[in-house]
């Protein structure tokens, strides 16, 4: 997944290596959700493989136990915005590329997800990190929700660097100062006692 060429080669290999795979099936348990859009056979095969590969990468870079793979579904950006910012007016919500629902154990990707884009795969990896955090109960001990988000962003940046991206901060539209603000826990002791990392019902984006 280091370039469009290598993604194309992998896609071709997957299609020819698994000629009997029926349309709409997958090995990692696709979980339906409200507003879900159907996955085509190519997306299903490639995303199933990508989730497995990216999960192994996260397990290698953190001390988390690797959980069962999450489900994956496509959604419209409008529905993703509702998941991530349910109390905000739609016109004030920034772009949303993906979300993770911890109750369902499902990652939702925006319907225009590009199967040839390393950047888009980095957002899939970001949500896989949240899946690891929840399944390893890191969300129960984190000092604040920002610490969890910061870890997901930092791993996303590291993965993009490994794919040969010279400036992953720029492609993600973030800088080091903003990242530090996201990670900062305003009142560490209060955060620990009140468990502000979020309830299991909260979506991570």
Secondary structure, DSSP 4 states (H G I P E B T S, - for coil): --SHHHHHHHHHHHHHHTTTPPTT--SS-----TT-BPPPHHHHHHHHHHHHHHHHHHHHHSSPPP-PPPEEEEE-HHHHHHHH-TTS-GGGPPP--EEEETTTTEEEEETT--TT-HHHHHHHHHHHHHHHHHHTTGGGT-SSHHHHHHHHHHHHHHHHHHTT-TTHHHHHT--HHHHHHHH--SSHHHHHHHTTT--TTSEE-
